[in-house]
Amino acid sequence: MHRPARYIVALLATAAATACTSVGDIPTDRVGQATLSFANGLPAGTVQLVADGASVSAIVAVTGLPEGQHGFHLHAVGKCEAPDFTSAGPHLNPGGRTHGTMSSGGAHLGDMPNLTVGASGTATATIPLAGPRDTTLASIFDSDGTAVVIHADPDDYRTDPAGNAGKRIACGVIRRS
């Protein structure tokens, strides 16, 4: 490729990469993280909490899960005791709302979209968390902590209190970074 053509390609690639993103949209701080495990102790993935000036997002990478959709939630207690992970308590719901984005009284902070796991048993996602940064982080890092839980079945986004997502198959406690 000729030198001028390389510059044009580089300029177009840079413009395309930044066309829909402003500096304020790029997460600047890793504020929390969790290592997910199955009940048998094997690793299931990671969750990184990243924040910009105004909001928090969860960056998820999981492996070893059955293919299909799985409910994925923040739970109210930072405890993941096998085999059933019920120690993580109910969904993180500081506002006392009902469960699910399809519920007239929902959603709450613990509600997140289903994870779609491919045939390889892996999935990745970036999920914006509801609420302003300071309020969200105060709720996550409260006195009893917060866990991230993956369920066996998909969340139906409406059934209270847990979206009819089935048993808890993986869990991780969110720790401050």
C-alpha positions in Angstrom: 0.0 0.0 0.0 1.3 3.4 -0.9 2.3 5.7 2.0 -0.6 8.3 1.4 -3.1 5.4 1.3 -1.9 4.1 4.6 -2.4 7.5 6.2 -6.0 7.7 4.8 -6.8 4.2 6.1 -5.4 5.0 9.5 -7.3 8.3 9.6 -10.6 6.5 8.6 -10.1 3.8 11.2 -9.5 6.3 13.9 -12.5 8.3 12.9 -14.7 5.2 12.8 -13.5 4.0 16.2 -14.3 7.3 17.9 -17.4 8.4 15.9 -19.9 7.2 18.6 -17.7 7.6 21.7 -16.8 10.7 23.6 -14.1 10.9 26.2 -16.8 11.0 28.9 -18.1 7.6 27.7 -14.9 5.7 28.2 -14.6 4.0 31.6 -11.6 5.4 33.4 -11.6 3.5 36.7 -11.7 -0.2 37.6 -13.7 0.0 40.9 -14.5 -3.6 41.6 -14.0 -7.2 40.5 -15.3 -10.7 41.2 -14.0 -14.1 40.3 -16.9 -16.5 39.6 -16.8 -20.1 40.6 -19.0 -23.1 40.2 -20.2 -25.1 43.2 -17.4 -27.6 42.7 -14.8 -24.7 43.0 -13.8 -24.6 39.3 -13.5 -21.1 37.8 -16.5 -19.8 35.8 -15.2 -16.4 34.8 -14.7 -12.8 36.0 -16.7 -9.6 36.4 -15.0 -6.2 36.3 -16.8 -3.1 37.5 -15.6 0.0 35.6 -16.7 3.5 36.1 -16.5 6.8 34.3 -17.4 10.1 35.9 -21.1 9.4 36.0 -21.9 5.7 35.7 -20.8 2.1 36.4 -20.7 -0.9 34.0 -20.0 -4.6 34.5 -17.7 -6.3 32.1 -18.3 -10.0 32.1 -16.3 -12.9 30.7 -17.6 -16.5 31.6 -16.5 -20.0 30.6 -17.7 -23.6 31.2 -21.4 -22.8 31.1 -24.0 -24.7 29.3 -25.0 -23.2 25.9 -28.1 -20.9 26.0 -29.4 -18.0 28.0 -28.7 -17.6 31.8 -30.1 -15.2 34.3 -27.4 -12.9 35.6 -27.9 -10.8 38.7 -26.3 -8.8 41.5 -27.3 -10.3 44.8 -27.6 -8.5 48.1 -25.0 -10.3 50.2 -21.3 -10.7 49.4 -21.2 -14.4 50.3 -20.9 -17.4 47.9 -21.3 -20.7 49.8 -21.6 -23.8 47.7 -23.4 -25.9 46.7 -26.5 -23.7 46.1 -25.1 -20.1 46.7 -28.3 -19.1 48.6 -25.9 -17.3 51.0 -25.8 -14.5 48.4 -29.4 -13.6 49.4 -32.0 -12.0 47.2 -31.3 -9.6 44.3 -29.6 -6.3 45.2 -32.7 -4.0 45.4 -32.0 -0.9 47.4 -35.0 0.9 45.9 -37.5 -1.8 46.9 -38.8 -2.2 43.3 -40.2 -5.3 41.7 -38.1 -7.6 39.5 -37.6 -7.2 35.8 -37.4 -4.7 33.0 -40.8 -6.0 31.8 -42.5 -5.5 35.2 -44.5 -2.3 35.7 -42.8 -1.8 39.1 -39.3 -2.8 38.0 -36.4 -3.0 37.4 -34.0 -2.8 40.3 -30.2 -2.5 40.6 -29.7 -6.3 40.7 -31.5 -6.9 37.4 -29.2 -7.4 34.4 -29.7 -8.9 31.0 -29.4 -12.6 30.4 -26.0 -13.9 29.4 -26.1 -15.7 26.0 -23.6 -18.5 26.1 -22.4 -20.0 22.8 -21.6 -23.6 21.9 -18.1 -23.0 23.2 -19.5 -22.5 26.7 -18.3 -18.9 26.8 -19.9 -15.5 26.8 -18.8 -11.9 27.2 -20.9 -8.8 27.8 -20.6 -5.1 28.9 -23.6 -4.2 31.0 -24.4 -0.6 32.2 -25.7 -0.6 35.8 -28.7 1.5 36.7 -28.2 4.7 38.7 -25.5 7.3 39.2 -22.0 6.2 40.0 -21.9 7.2 43.7 -25.3 5.7 44.5 -24.6 2.5 42.6 -21.2 2.0 44.3 -22.6 2.7 47.8 -25.2 0.0 47.2 -22.7 -2.5 45.9 -20.1 -1.9 48.6 -22.5 -1.7 51.6 -21.8 -3.3 54.9 -22.6 -6.9 53.8 -21.2 -6.6 50.2 -22.6 -7.9 46.9 -22.4 -11.1 45.0 -22.7 -11.8 41.2 -24.8 -14.9 40.5 -25.4 -16.8 37.2 -28.5 -18.9 37.1 -29.2 -22.2 35.2 -32.2 -20.8 33.2 -33.0 -17.5 31.5 -34.5 -14.6 33.4 -38.1 -13.9 32.1 -37.6 -10.2 33.1 -41.0 -10.1 35.0 -41.5 -12.8 37.6 -40.9 -11.4 41.1 -38.6 -11.9 42.9 -36.0 -13.6 40.7 -37.2 -13.8 37.1 -37.9 -17.6 37.3 -34.2 -18.1 36.4 -33.7 -21.4 38.2 -31.0 -22.6 40.4 -27.8 -20.6 41.0 -24.9 -22.3 39.2 -22.0 -19.8 39.6 -21.2 -17.1 42.1 -18.5 -14.5 42.9 -18.2 -11.8 45.6 -17.5 -8.3 44.3 -14.4 -6.7 45.9 -13.2 -3.2 45.6 -10.2 -2.7 43.3 
